[in-house]
Amino acid sequence: MKNGSIVVERLKGSLRTTQAVTEHRGEPLLNELKALREWLRQRRNDGSDHLFTSQKGGRLDRSQFFRLFKAIANEVGLAAEKQHPHALKHSIASHLVSANVNLALVKQQLGHKSINSTMRYVATTDQQASQATTTALMNIY
């Protein structure tokens, strides 16, 4: 947090990345910087470098995080098939792809080793392809 970023250690063969922590002035729920500072202010300081710690101290185990996520997702009425933490990764990937963010950048943000892993979030229609082609050709010629 000192340099405006956090290191994300991922599992299942994904890449370790350093993610910028952003300040979003228009949407309070998207202001990562403010939210993380508030969390760190409230969080019990056990000397750990981990963002989320267990009640015993040290890093929060992934099974503990899964149970917490599932309970909160259920409480807020999230569909049963989306009550897993990986839904967050699917969500950000889908939003970035739909916003036409370069796939190489989406791949890096998600920590994927292969662009093929990122490609599963890409879904296009014939209409979108036609519109993109028309726009590109109009800009070229």
N, C-alpha and C positions, 0 to 999 in steps of 0.2 A: 504493500500500500504506500510505502514511502515514495516510490517513483511513479505512482499512478497506474500500477499494473499488479496482476497476481499471476503466479505460476500454476498452471492446471496440469496435474498429474492424472493421466487417464489410464484406464484398464483395457483389457482385450486387444492389445496390440496397437492402440491408437497412439498418436504422437504427443509428447509433452510440449506444451506451448505456453508462451507468456501472453496474457490477454490484457489489453488496456481496460482500465476501469473508467467508464465515461460518466460525464455529468450531462444530464438531459434536462434542460430548463423548462420545456413545455409540458412534460408529463411527469408528475411526481413519482409514479410507480416505476418509471424508467430511469430515475436518477440513481444509478448504481453507486456512484461515489458517496452520496449522502446516505444511502441505505447501508452500505458496508461500514461507513464510519459509525453510524448509529449502532449497528450490530456489534462492532468491536468495542464500543463504549459499554454496552450491556453485557457482553459475553464475559464469563468468568475467566480471568487471566490465569492460565496454568503454565505459562511459559512456552507453550507450544506455538509453532509457526503455522499450524493448521487453522484454516478458517472456521471449520465446524469441528467442535471437539465433543467427546463423549462425557457423560457424567463423571466418569472415573479419570478424565484427563486424557490428553493425547488425541489422535485423530479419531473421527467418527467412522466406525466401521461401515462398509457399504450396505450390509444387511440391516444395520440400524437405520441408516438413511432411507433405505427402501421402505421399511415399516413406517417411519415418520411420514414420508411422502405419500404412501398409500392411504394412511389414515386421514391426512389433510385433504387429499384429492377426493376421497370418499365423502368427507364432511362438507365440501363445497359442491358436491354433485357432479364431479367429473365422471365421464363414462368409464365403466369398469375396464374396458380395453386400453384406456389411456392412463390408468392409475399406476404408472411406473415412471421412475425418474428419466428414463430414456425418451419419454414423450417430450421433455424439455428440449432435447437435442433435435428431435424431429420437428418440433415447432419452430425453433430458430432457423433451422435449415430451410424449411418450407417458406418462411417469411423472407429470408434473404434471397432465395431463388426467385420467388414471385416479384421481388423488388429489382430483379435483373442484376444482382450483384454477380460479378465475374466468378465463375465456378471455381477457378483456382484459389480465389480469396475465400470462398465458402469452405472449400476443402481445408485450407489452412486454419480457419477459425474453428472448425469442428474437430481438428486434430486427425483427420483421415490420412492414412498412408497412401491410399490409392484414390484417384479421381472417380473410379468406378463405384466406390462407396458413396460418394457424394451424388453421383448421377441418379441414384434411386429416389432422390427428392425432386427430380425434374419431371414434371408432367406438363405436356403442352397439348394444345388443341390445333386442329388444322387452321382454324381462324387466327390463332396467335401466330402460327408459322407464316401464314399468308401476309398478315399485317406487318410482321417484322421484316419479311422479304421486301414487301412494297416500300416500306420506309427506308430500308438500306439502299435499294435501287434508286429511289428518288434522291437520296443524299449523294450517291455515287455519280449519277448522271444528271 
